[in-house]
Amino acid sequence: MIHIHNLRKQFGPQVVFEGASAHIPPHTRVGLVGPNGSGKTTLFRMLIGEEHIDEGSLVISKGARVGYLKQEVWNNPERSILAEVLAGFPELQALEQSLIELENAMATNHDAELIERYGKLRQKFEALGGYAIEHEAKRILSGIGFRPVQFVQPLHTFSGGWMMRVALAKLLLSKPDILLLDEPTNHLDLESVVWLESFLMDYPGTIVLTTHDQVFMQSIAERILEISLHQLHTYIGDFESYAEQKAVKREQLEAQFKNQQKKIEQTERFIERFRYKATKARQVQSRIKMLEKMERVKVENDAPRVMKFRLPQPERSGIDVLQLRSVEKRYGDKLVYRNLDFHLARGEKVALVGPNGAGKSTLLKIVAGVLPIEDGERLYGHNVTVEYYAQHQLEILNPAATIFEEISSVTGHLLPEQRRTLIGAFLFTGDDIFKPVSVLSGGEKARVALAKMLGRPANLLVMDEPTNHLDILSRQILEDALADYEGTLLFISHDRAFINAIASKVVEVVDGRLTIFPGTYDDYVWRKQMASAPAPLTATALEADKASAAVNKKEERRLRAERVQQKSRELRPFKQRLIELEREISRLEQEKAELLAAVCDPQIIANKDVYPQKLRRQREVEIQLEKFLEEWTEISERVEQVEAAFEK
């Protein structure tokens, strides 16, 4: 489907790719990973032909359609969002218009030629999926957060984030053979992220995506393509498997690097010692040439090391931080909340979840005090200070100020050394701190805004999608900071891993009503699933079942015995094979651990005969282990299917 060979790409002195090669088979879901600036977006642009390659080749299967989510330029802002999504099918739209014209003509003219032409056009329209395409468009728009009443609203009435959702819906509906997604969850709420995840799991084509949402990546990707040291490296398996494989690979490279450096130092000492000794001239020249020809082991320089810094803690508030009593909120004629009661206690960390349009952001603004209420009471507790974080925080940064000046403007209580440490904790190091805000990326501006907020935090933080624009490392920094935060936190996030790490309580918002679920997001999902499970039989129903079963207990016992025997016969070969596989998997895992220790042993690395054998055997073990694990999974699923069939 996609074949990349010996790719080279350079922007001025900056090399992005150098001899990079990879192959992406058809119908696979690939996660593209790499540090910021490593070339992920550049690779996407080369795949769609918007960026040329300097050397090498990039081949896409003949006739394959490539779709890429990018910022759209809307030619007709008055067009409804449904019409815009369907605009990707001009042939169908032209056919539909022709059918409408023919229907109008046939109302007064029953000419056989018109009827025959109408029949042929209608047959073609149906064959192209004309009647199903609008239904699918509405399904996709609903999935990514649009309400049915919004389908007919013009494009210009929506914000930039919602316009990106329209572009995403248009792309998904077109169903390209190769779907390229660059941070597709950035403008989605949690419900929409979960829907998109489900949609992509069933997508028939090839998917290449990059995302900072690790849960989303773990669910979608079945292989990982990593950009590292200007090369492309393929890892078979999901994101967690990739992380494990990479850790093993890094250990091996570090061992090889350490051994090579030792050998280089010894050789350089020999050269320096005997450089001017005539009797050693030939040996010195031989070693100089050996060093020149030596292929140096490269160890990737990981992302910047996160500085450990305990953020300042806020002043202690009273036990009751916030109380909403019988609050009513409207937007014109639209009622959002009526008789709303809500309470926040000191130290609580609460995540709001729920469908789009349910009122989550409205509740945040009410709590933050930035939105008036029509009725009821909004009461803050003793010594409560409030800080509200949303995307507008990025817009109110001073573009003329440097990073250091902008953060220093609210952290005068810190010593200069503490201020620099705070800035460093948010990944700004060296001369970067003197960059003006105007040249920063969205992610860098978000880090500046967060550093300002957390450098002198209020004791009630209200945050709307704080992880937007942040890469994985920046999210981890924010997560660590909020985990240590001793104040009260109310937030919305579409990042499930972030909610799990931070929240002590989840509040579901649906149709203006709040339902409280103690615990993490996973706890919330589990409770929702339990609530939707079939209800157990009542005592009366159980007694009726017992009375009915007593009619022919003897026959029932005979049938049950036969089913048990049949079930045992069918399961026996599967369970026997599972025992054999578990034995083999255990043996191979033990051998894998021994081989890993061996290939990291400097003495074995130095042995030119033994080391390649160990590496070769390690790869053989990994392949065999993966094969056995796949077979074990397949057989386990088959056992579950057989057992489920006998339970019916």
Phi, psi and omega per residue, in radians:
M1 nan -0.950 3.063
I2 -2.266 2.193 3.128
H3 -2.229 2.099 -3.136
I4 -1.989 2.213 -3.095
H5 -2.343 2.166 3.007
N6 0.893 0.767 -3.058
L7 -1.288 2.369 3.040
R8 -2.262 2.337 3.097
K9 -2.554 2.313 -3.068
Q10 -2.474 2.422 3.017
F11 -1.989 1.784 -3.066
G12 1.040 -2.258 3.126
P13 -1.389 -0.166 -3.057
Q14 -1.536 2.013 3.087
V15 -1.504 2.198 3.115
V16 -1.722 -0.872 3.092
F17 -2.235 2.456 -3.140
E18 -2.475 1.800 3.133
G19 1.161 0.579 -3.079
A20 -1.446 2.366 3.132
S21 -2.401 2.538 3.099
A22 -2.911 2.776 3.070
H23 -2.333 2.263 3.100
I24 -2.006 1.908 -3.122
P25 -1.200 2.840 3.098
P26 -1.173 2.668 3.047
H27 1.063 0.646 3.070
T28 -2.082 2.676 3.114
R29 -1.911 1.980 -2.989
V30 -1.999 2.287 3.026
G31 -1.687 2.149 3.123
L32 -1.681 2.102 -3.080
V33 -2.223 2.784 3.124
G34 2.789 2.779 -3.133
P35 -1.082 2.809 3.039
N36 -0.997 2.330 3.141
G37 1.473 0.086 -3.099
S38 -1.387 -0.319 3.088
G39 2.135 0.275 -3.106
K40 -1.118 -0.871 3.139
T41 -1.165 -0.629 3.083
T42 -1.050 -0.740 3.113
L43 -1.094 -0.750 3.084
F44 -1.023 -0.787 -3.107
R45 -1.138 -0.582 3.073
M46 -1.225 -0.615 -3.141
L47 -1.164 -0.534 -3.140
I48 -1.708 0.080 3.048
G49 1.436 0.222 3.133
E50 -1.586 -0.110 3.110
E51 -2.403 2.269 -3.130
H52 -1.435 2.780 3.068
I53 -1.755 2.571 -3.121
D54 -1.414 -0.782 3.123
E55 -2.558 2.875 3.123
G56 1.521 -2.840 -3.096
S57 -2.461 2.615 3.049
L58 -2.392 1.863 -2.997
V59 -1.998 2.261 3.066
I60 -1.989 2.443 -3.108
S61 -0.862 2.409 -3.111
K62 -1.034 2.289 3.102
G63 1.480 -0.135 -3.123
A64 -1.239 2.307 3.091
R65 -1.559 2.271 -3.126
V66 -1.900 2.241 3.104
G67 -2.048 2.388 -3.076
Y68 -2.368 2.288 3.109
L69 -1.401 2.012 3.123
K70 -2.458 2.957 -3.141
Q71 -1.145 2.107 -3.089
E72 -1.475 2.608 2.932
V73 -1.862 1.994 -3.014
W74 -1.494 2.057 -3.124
N75 -1.278 -0.508 -3.089
N76 -2.336 1.485 -3.087
P77 -1.144 -0.239 3.119
E78 -1.449 -0.220 -3.115
R79 -1.205 2.515 3.106
S80 -1.207 2.777 -3.110
I81 -1.163 -0.589 3.110
L82 -1.158 -0.765 3.116
A83 -1.100 -0.640 3.126
E84 -1.160 -0.740 3.122
V85 -1.116 -0.685 -3.137
L86 -1.336 -0.230 -3.119
A87 -1.136 -0.247 3.090
G88 -1.291 -0.011 -3.137
F89 -2.186 1.184 -3.056
P90 -1.085 -0.586 -3.139
E91 -1.122 -0.760 3.115
L92 -1.128 -0.703 3.137
Q93 -1.120 -0.694 3.118
A94 -1.152 -0.710 3.104
L95 -1.108 -0.747 -3.131
E96 -1.093 -0.717 3.116
Q97 -1.112 -0.692 3.104
S98 -1.125 -0.710 3.118
L99 -1.093 -0.719 3.125
I100 -1.098 -0.753 -3.139
E101 -1.122 -0.714 3.133
L102 -1.173 -0.674 3.100
E103 -1.074 -0.715 3.110
N104 -1.135 -0.698 -3.141
A105 -1.174 -0.697 -3.098
M106 -1.253 -0.271 3.098
A107 -1.088 -0.503 -3.132
T108 -2.074 -0.193 -3.085
N109 -2.280 1.991 -3.102
H110 -1.735 0.585 -3.128
D111 -1.069 2.354 -3.092
A112 -1.073 -0.634 3.140
E113 -1.123 -0.715 3.095
L114 -1.097 -0.766 -3.119
I115 -1.122 -0.723 3.129
E116 -1.124 -0.751 3.125
R117 -1.117 -0.714 3.111
Y118 -1.065 -0.746 3.137
G119 -1.073 -0.728 -3.137
K120 -1.175 -0.749 3.129
L121 -1.135 -0.702 -3.142
R122 -1.141 -0.696 3.105
Q123 -1.082 -0.721 3.125
K124 -1.174 -0.707 3.129
F125 -1.058 -0.765 3.129
E126 -1.158 -0.721 -3.119
A127 -1.095 -0.563 3.126
L128 -1.484 0.073 3.109
G129 1.400 0.438 -3.049
G130 -1.025 -0.721 -3.095
Y131 -1.347 -0.406 -3.116
A132 -1.558 -0.395 -2.967
I133 -1.179 -0.656 3.133
E134 -1.179 -0.695 3.085
H135 -1.061 -0.747 3.138
E136 -1.150 -0.679 3.112
A137 -1.067 -0.751 3.124
K138 -1.162 -0.662 3.121
R139 -1.089 -0.764 -3.128
I140 -1.181 -0.771 3.120
L141 -1.065 -0.707 3.091
S142 -1.132 -0.703 -3.103
G143 -1.087 -0.641 -3.105
I144 -1.662 0.266 2.890
G145 1.958 -0.027 3.120
F146 -1.466 2.461 3.046
R147 -1.543 2.634 -3.110
P148 -0.897 -0.637 -3.120
V149 -1.166 -0.332 -3.130
Q150 -1.486 -0.225 -3.081
F151 -1.017 -0.567 -3.054
V152 -1.705 0.024 -3.133
Q153 -1.371 2.517 -3.110
P154 -1.202 2.701 -3.085
L155 -1.019 -0.680 -3.000
H156 -1.180 -0.157 3.136
T157 -1.504 -0.032 -3.096
F158 -1.892 2.642 3.132
S159 -1.334 3.033 -3.119
G160 -1.027 -0.708 3.134
G161 -1.104 -0.712 3.114
W162 -1.232 -0.573 3.089
M163 -1.126 -0.602 3.082
M164 -1.170 -0.553 3.068
R165 -1.156 -0.679 3.091
V166 -1.069 -0.779 3.123
A167 -1.065 -0.688 3.118
L168 -1.145 -0.747 3.121
A169 -1.079 -0.741 3.138
K170 -1.075 -0.715 3.128
L171 -1.178 -0.801 -3.118
L172 -1.112 -0.656 -3.132
L173 -1.175 -0.570 -3.116
S174 -1.242 -0.313 3.091
K175 0.804 1.099 3.096
P176 -1.163 2.764 3.115
D177 -1.149 -0.601 3.112
I178 -2.155 2.051 -3.092
L179 -1.858 2.016 3.135
L180 -1.805 2.094 -3.076
L181 -2.156 2.018 3.133
D182 -1.831 1.825 -3.105
E183 0.908 1.048 -3.070
P184 -1.204 -0.313 -3.078
T185 -1.586 -0.045 -3.008
N186 -0.992 -0.661 -3.051
H187 -1.863 0.303 -3.095
L188 -1.878 2.640 2.988
D189 -1.533 3.071 -3.009
L190 -1.060 -0.770 -3.136
E191 -1.044 -0.710 -3.124
S192 -1.223 -0.624 3.093
V193 -1.084 -0.783 3.133
V194 -1.094 -0.705 3.115
W195 -1.130 -0.805 -3.123
L196 -1.069 -0.686 3.100
E197 -1.009 -0.817 3.129
S198 -1.125 -0.718 3.139
F199 -1.077 -0.797 -3.085
L200 -1.233 -0.508 3.105
M201 -1.079 -0.509 -3.131
D202 -1.751 0.103 -3.068
Y203 -1.199 2.284 -3.029
P204 -1.374 -0.334 -3.062
G205 -1.633 -2.869 3.104
T206 -1.570 2.397 3.122
I207 -2.130 2.279 2.964
V208 -2.147 2.083 -3.070
L209 -2.358 2.628 2.976
T210 -2.169 2.364 -3.114
T211 -2.728 2.599 3.049
H212 -1.616 -0.020 3.105
D213 -1.509 1.781 -3.028
Q214 -1.171 -0.572 3.105
V215 -1.159 -0.748 3.109
F216 -1.090 -0.802 3.125
M217 -1.085 -0.752 -3.134
Q218 -1.070 -0.668 -3.101
S219 -1.275 -0.652 -2.983
I220 -1.577 -0.883 -2.943
A221 -1.271 2.348 3.033
E222 -1.931 -0.073 2.916
R223 -2.675 2.688 -3.083
I224 -2.040 2.311 3.039
L225 -1.930 1.965 -3.059
E226 -1.816 2.365 3.006
I227 -1.692 2.060 -3.093
S228 -2.617 2.253 3.114
L229 0.935 0.730 3.106
H230 1.179 0.193 -3.134
Q231 -2.003 2.892 3.039
L232 -1.948 2.226 -3.126
H233 -2.156 2.243 -3.112
T234 -1.752 2.333 3.077
Y235 -2.164 2.141 3.115
I236 -1.400 2.294 -3.140
G237 2.112 3.114 -3.102
D238 -1.416 -3.025 -3.025
F239 -1.153 -0.694 3.126
E240 -1.122 -0.710 3.099
S241 -1.103 -0.707 3.097
Y242 -1.038 -0.787 -3.126
A243 -1.065 -0.707 3.121
E244 -1.171 -0.804 -3.136
Q245 -1.096 -0.686 -3.122
K246 -1.160 -0.662 3.129
A247 -1.094 -0.737 3.110
V248 -1.122 -0.783 -3.131
K249 -1.084 -0.685 -3.131
R250 -1.166 -0.704 3.085
E251 -1.029 -0.752 3.135
Q252 -1.128 -0.778 -3.130
L253 -1.133 -0.707 3.132
E254 -1.116 -0.660 3.095
A255 -1.150 -0.757 3.111
Q256 -1.126 -0.726 -3.130
F257 -1.097 -0.789 -3.129
K258 -1.079 -0.749 -3.139
N259 -1.158 -0.721 -3.139
Q260 -1.153 -0.730 3.134
Q261 -1.082 -0.658 3.107
K262 -1.103 -0.740 -3.138
K263 -1.177 -0.687 3.121
I264 -1.107 -0.757 3.141
E265 -1.091 -0.742 3.112
Q266 -1.086 -0.748 -3.122
T267 -1.162 -0.730 -3.140
E268 -1.152 -0.636 3.086
R269 -1.125 -0.706 3.112
F270 -1.092 -0.785 -3.128
I271 -1.084 -0.790 -3.106
E272 -1.141 -0.629 -3.081
R273 -1.265 -0.678 -3.021
F274 -1.980 0.252 -3.078
R275 -0.972 -0.666 -3.035
Y276 -1.848 0.305 3.127
K277 -1.780 2.032 -3.023
A278 -1.036 -0.646 -3.077
T279 -1.219 -0.285 -3.117
K280 -1.911 0.141 -3.031
A281 -1.014 -0.795 -3.118
R282 -1.091 -0.762 -3.136
Q283 -1.135 -0.681 3.122
V284 -1.091 -0.815 -3.135
Q285 -1.113 -0.645 3.122
S286 -1.093 -0.733 -3.136
R287 -1.259 -0.588 3.081
I288 -1.097 -0.781 3.125
K289 -1.133 -0.638 3.137
M290 -1.096 -0.721 3.124
L291 -1.162 -0.662 -3.137
E292 -1.134 -0.646 -3.085
K293 -1.521 -0.236 -3.064
M294 -1.095 2.264 3.055
E295 -1.440 1.959 -3.020
R296 -1.315 2.385 3.056
V297 -1.317 2.253 -3.138
K298 -1.890 2.300 3.048
V299 -1.960 2.199 -3.081
E300 -1.083 2.334 3.034
N301 -1.433 1.855 -3.058
D302 -1.090 3.049 3.106
A303 -0.974 2.765 -3.096
P304 -0.904 2.428 3.124
R305 -1.163 2.274 -3.118
V306 -1.314 2.215 3.132
M307 -1.350 2.324 3.080
K308 -1.393 2.039 -3.093
F309 -2.559 2.136 3.104
R310 -1.454 2.009 -3.095
L311 -1.158 2.635 3.079
P312 -1.037 2.487 3.119
Q313 -1.692 2.615 -3.101
P314 -1.338 2.898 3.018
E315 -1.141 2.565 -3.083
R316 -1.252 2.317 3.096
S317 -1.669 3.117 2.999
G318 -1.236 2.966 -3.133
I319 -1.102 -0.775 3.094
D320 -1.537 1.932 -3.068
V321 -1.525 -0.761 -3.101
L322 -2.588 2.497 3.062
Q323 -2.394 2.113 2.973
L324 -1.821 2.244 -3.098
R325 -2.207 2.091 3.058
S326 0.857 0.758 -3.083
V327 -1.331 2.436 3.028
E328 -2.134 2.350 3.117
K329 -2.397 2.286 3.110
R330 -2.261 2.693 2.891
Y331 -2.055 1.672 -3.031
G332 1.141 -2.151 3.128
D333 -1.493 -0.175 -3.077
K334 -1.470 2.072 3.101
L335 -1.507 2.165 3.112
V336 -1.743 -0.841 3.140
Y337 -2.338 2.463 2.996
R338 -2.420 2.314 -3.124
N339 0.946 0.742 -3.124
L340 -1.394 2.222 3.019
D341 -2.046 2.343 -3.119
F342 -2.694 2.480 -3.082
H343 -2.382 2.399 3.024
L344 -2.132 2.286 3.105
A345 -1.844 2.746 -3.114
R346 -0.981 2.300 3.070
G347 1.534 -0.134 3.127
E348 -1.258 2.539 3.054
K349 -2.199 1.839 -2.915
V350 -2.024 2.247 3.066
A351 -1.793 2.354 3.048
L352 -1.695 2.270 3.090
V353 -2.278 2.875 3.124
G354 2.565 2.933 -3.099
P355 -1.149 2.807 3.086
N356 -1.059 2.413 3.109
G357 1.455 0.063 -3.102
A358 -1.331 -0.360 3.122
G359 2.014 0.302 -3.105
K360 -1.129 -0.903 -3.124
S361 -1.133 -0.602 3.086
T362 -1.087 -0.758 3.117
L363 -1.099 -0.712 3.087
L364 -1.008 -0.817 -3.097
K365 -1.171 -0.613 3.078
I366 -1.116 -0.809 3.133
V367 -1.097 -0.684 -3.113
A368 -1.280 -0.246 3.132
G369 1.415 0.254 -3.119
V370 -1.710 0.032 -3.133
L371 -2.301 2.210 3.131
P372 -1.235 2.734 3.078
I373 -2.023 2.639 -3.099
E374 -1.421 -0.529 -3.104
D375 -2.738 2.839 3.120
G376 1.653 -2.971 -3.081
E377 -2.181 2.484 3.026
R378 -2.153 1.826 -2.995
L379 -2.014 2.147 3.053
Y380 -1.665 2.546 -3.127
G381 -1.361 -3.063 -3.097
H382 -1.108 2.277 3.009
N383 1.094 0.448 -3.123
V384 -1.446 2.266 3.000
T385 -2.084 2.473 -3.004
V386 -2.077 2.408 3.019
E387 -2.261 2.263 -3.093
Y388 -1.962 2.191 3.132
Y389 -2.038 2.152 3.020
A390 -2.569 -3.081 -3.052
Q391 -1.104 -0.396 3.137
H392 -1.143 -0.355 3.130
Q393 -1.059 -0.551 3.131
L394 -1.226 -0.564 -3.073
E395 -1.340 -0.428 -3.081
I396 -1.639 0.083 3.016
L397 -1.161 2.562 3.136
N398 -1.353 1.919 -3.054
P399 -1.132 -0.424 -3.108
A400 -1.444 -0.318 -3.097
A401 -1.392 2.682 3.012
T402 -1.427 2.935 3.108
I403 -1.004 -0.774 -3.107
F404 -1.106 -0.757 -3.121
E405 -1.164 -0.711 -3.081
E406 -1.150 -0.764 -3.132
I407 -1.285 -0.611 3.141
S408 -1.154 -0.420 -3.078
S409 -1.111 -0.356 -3.140
V410 -2.127 0.087 -3.106
T411 -2.146 0.661 3.119
G412 -1.101 -0.353 3.140
H413 -1.308 -0.193 -3.138
L414 -1.668 2.594 3.023
L415 -1.199 2.704 3.140
P416 -0.920 -0.692 3.138
E417 -1.148 -0.683 3.105
Q418 -1.149 -0.639 3.137
R419 -1.129 -0.765 3.126
R420 -1.139 -0.638 3.114
T421 -1.158 -0.703 3.084
L422 -1.050 -0.813 -3.141
I423 -1.093 -0.716 3.118
G424 -1.128 -0.583 3.131
A425 -1.121 -0.397 3.091
F426 -1.793 0.466 2.926
L427 1.276 0.389 3.018
F428 -1.839 2.003 -3.063
T429 -2.245 2.840 3.070
G430 0.996 -2.402 -3.105
D431 -1.298 -0.135 3.125
D432 -1.012 -0.530 -3.052
I433 -1.192 -0.228 3.131
F434 -1.741 0.140 3.054
K435 -1.211 2.435 3.042
P436 -1.261 2.593 -3.124
V437 -1.029 -0.537 -3.060
S438 -1.084 -0.413 -3.086
V439 -1.724 0.031 -3.065
L440 -1.387 2.656 3.040
S441 -1.334 2.999 3.115
G442 -1.041 -0.709 3.131
G443 -1.152 -0.699 3.127
E444 -1.174 -0.689 3.096
K445 -1.114 -0.677 3.116
A446 -1.084 -0.688 3.126
R447 -1.163 -0.661 3.093
V448 -1.109 -0.810 -3.122
A449 -1.093 -0.686 3.131
L450 -1.216 -0.684 3.101
A451 -1.097 -0.669 3.088
K452 -1.109 -0.752 -3.104
M453 -1.186 -0.790 -3.021
L454 -1.512 -0.211 3.084
G455 -1.251 -0.463 3.051
R456 -2.515 1.270 -2.944
P457 -1.302 2.565 2.929
A458 -1.321 2.935 3.127
N459 -1.600 0.048 2.932
L460 -2.334 1.905 3.099
L461 -1.749 2.290 3.095
V462 -2.121 2.017 -2.946
M463 -2.255 2.246 3.135
D464 -1.900 1.914 -3.141
E465 0.876 1.068 -3.094
P466 -1.212 -0.298 -3.106
T467 -1.564 -0.065 3.108
N468 -1.016 2.395 3.113
H469 1.298 -0.025 -3.105
L470 -1.642 2.420 3.035
D471 -1.393 3.138 -3.020
I472 -1.067 -0.746 -3.111
L473 -1.169 -0.718 3.126
S474 -1.140 -0.652 3.087
R475 -1.103 -0.676 3.138
Q476 -1.132 -0.671 3.112
I477 -1.097 -0.816 3.129
L478 -1.108 -0.734 3.139
E479 -1.046 -0.789 3.132
D480 -1.113 -0.717 -3.117
A481 -1.117 -0.772 -3.116
L482 -1.288 -0.491 3.077
A483 -1.146 -0.600 3.125
D484 -1.479 -0.236 -3.065
Y485 -1.126 2.271 -3.053
E486 -1.717 0.013 3.115
G487 -1.538 -2.755 -3.113
T488 -1.913 2.439 -3.034
L489 -2.304 2.296 2.993
L490 -2.202 2.205 -3.027
F491 -2.605 2.792 2.981
I492 -2.078 2.381 3.072
S493 -2.671 2.526 3.043
H494 -1.646 0.067 -3.113
D495 -1.651 1.847 -3.055
R496 -1.151 -0.637 3.108
A497 -1.117 -0.672 3.127
F498 -1.133 -0.775 3.126
I499 -1.097 -0.770 -3.140
N500 -1.044 -0.637 -3.077
A501 -1.341 -0.464 -2.972
I502 -1.885 -0.788 -2.904
A503 -1.246 2.406 2.969
S504 -1.805 -0.136 -3.135
K505 -2.740 2.477 3.078
V506 -2.041 2.285 3.095
V507 -1.993 2.079 3.123
E508 -1.566 2.265 3.135
V509 -1.924 2.035 3.119
V510 -2.447 2.133 3.083
D511 0.899 0.727 3.082
G512 1.346 0.127 3.122
R513 -1.995 2.503 -3.127
L514 -1.904 2.325 3.043
T515 -2.169 2.230 -3.040
I516 -1.683 2.325 3.093
F517 -2.214 1.902 3.100
P518 -1.111 2.549 3.049
G519 1.828 -2.827 -3.048
T520 -1.552 -3.086 3.100
Y521 -1.142 -0.700 3.105
D522 -1.068 -0.682 3.086
D523 -1.100 -0.714 3.120
Y524 -1.073 -0.821 -3.141
V525 -1.068 -0.751 -3.132
W526 -1.075 -0.766 -3.140
R527 -1.152 -0.635 3.096
K528 -1.135 -0.721 3.124
Q529 -1.143 -0.716 3.124
M530 -1.122 -0.658 -3.118
A531 -1.191 -0.507 -3.114
S532 -1.608 -0.065 3.117
A533 -1.214 2.693 3.131
P534 -0.997 2.418 -3.134
A535 -1.214 2.523 3.100
P536 -1.164 2.746 3.127
L537 -1.127 2.477 3.078
T538 -1.305 2.915 3.135
A539 -1.040 -0.705 3.137
T540 -1.093 -0.763 3.141
A541 -1.135 -0.664 3.128
L542 -1.119 -0.729 3.132
E543 -1.116 -0.674 3.126
A544 -1.139 -0.697 3.114
D545 -1.107 -0.710 -3.133
K546 -1.128 -0.736 -3.134
A547 -1.105 -0.703 -3.139
S548 -1.196 -0.674 -3.108
A549 -1.211 -0.441 -3.090
A550 -1.244 -0.203 -3.082
V551 -1.081 -0.707 -3.079
N552 -2.495 1.109 -3.073
K553 -1.121 -0.655 -3.095
K554 -1.087 -0.831 -3.140
E555 -1.129 -0.674 -3.136
E556 -1.133 -0.714 3.123
R557 -1.112 -0.679 3.140
R558 -1.122 -0.793 -3.141
L559 -1.126 -0.670 3.132
R560 -1.123 -0.735 3.127
A561 -1.076 -0.724 3.124
E562 -1.113 -0.718 3.136
R563 -1.157 -0.662 3.107
V564 -1.099 -0.764 3.133
Q565 -1.126 -0.764 3.129
Q566 -1.106 -0.738 3.114
K567 -1.076 -0.751 3.140
S568 -1.096 -0.723 3.135
R569 -1.102 -0.737 -3.104
E570 -1.246 -0.591 -3.088
L571 -1.446 -0.406 -3.015
R572 -0.936 -0.899 -3.125
P573 -1.116 -0.631 3.127
F574 -1.129 -0.809 -3.095
K575 -1.181 -0.596 3.096
Q576 -1.117 -0.745 3.130
R577 -1.167 -0.635 3.095
L578 -1.069 -0.709 3.116
I579 -1.089 -0.765 3.134
E580 -1.102 -0.761 -3.129
L581 -1.129 -0.736 3.137
E582 -1.087 -0.637 3.102
R583 -1.144 -0.777 -3.135
E584 -1.190 -0.713 3.121
I585 -1.081 -0.747 3.108
S586 -1.058 -0.766 -3.127
R587 -1.121 -0.775 -3.115
L588 -1.190 -0.638 3.098
E589 -1.129 -0.650 3.081
Q590 -1.132 -0.790 3.136
E591 -1.130 -0.662 3.126
K592 -1.072 -0.747 3.129
A593 -1.109 -0.722 3.126
E594 -1.136 -0.707 3.141
L595 -1.175 -0.669 3.107
L596 -1.068 -0.764 3.105
A597 -1.099 -0.642 -3.102
A598 -1.194 -0.795 -3.078
V599 -1.287 -0.147 3.044
C600 -1.726 -0.002 -3.124
D601 -1.459 2.061 -3.111
P602 -0.941 -0.636 -3.133
Q603 -1.126 -0.720 3.124
I604 -1.247 -0.672 3.105
I605 -1.039 -0.636 -3.126
A606 -1.285 -0.305 -3.127
N607 -1.516 1.875 -3.040
K608 -1.155 -0.389 3.138
D609 -1.515 -0.781 -3.027
V610 -1.340 -0.713 -3.021
Y611 -1.036 -0.847 3.107
P612 -1.065 -0.605 3.115
Q613 -1.114 -0.740 3.139
K614 -1.113 -0.760 3.121
L615 -1.088 -0.742 -3.133
R616 -1.112 -0.775 3.141
R617 -1.153 -0.634 3.114
Q618 -1.059 -0.751 3.134
R619 -1.156 -0.719 3.111
E620 -1.052 -0.746 3.137
V621 -1.119 -0.753 3.138
E622 -1.073 -0.734 3.135
I623 -1.127 -0.799 -3.126
Q624 -1.139 -0.693 3.136
L625 -1.119 -0.762 3.111
E626 -1.079 -0.710 3.128
K627 -1.096 -0.789 -3.137
F628 -1.150 -0.672 3.131
L629 -1.138 -0.694 3.100
E630 -1.111 -0.759 3.131
E631 -1.125 -0.707 3.130
W632 -1.065 -0.735 3.126
T633 -1.109 -0.788 -3.129
E634 -1.079 -0.779 -3.108
I635 -1.203 -0.667 3.106
S636 -1.071 -0.721 3.099
E637 -1.126 -0.664 3.123
R638 -1.137 -0.690 3.094
V639 -1.065 -0.770 3.126
E640 -1.077 -0.685 3.131
Q641 -1.128 -0.751 3.137
V642 -1.120 -0.789 -3.136
E643 -1.113 -0.697 3.121
A644 -1.125 -0.660 3.135
A645 -1.108 -0.643 -3.134
F646 -1.392 -0.259 3.097
E647 -1.387 -0.326 -3.093
K648 -1.217 nan nan
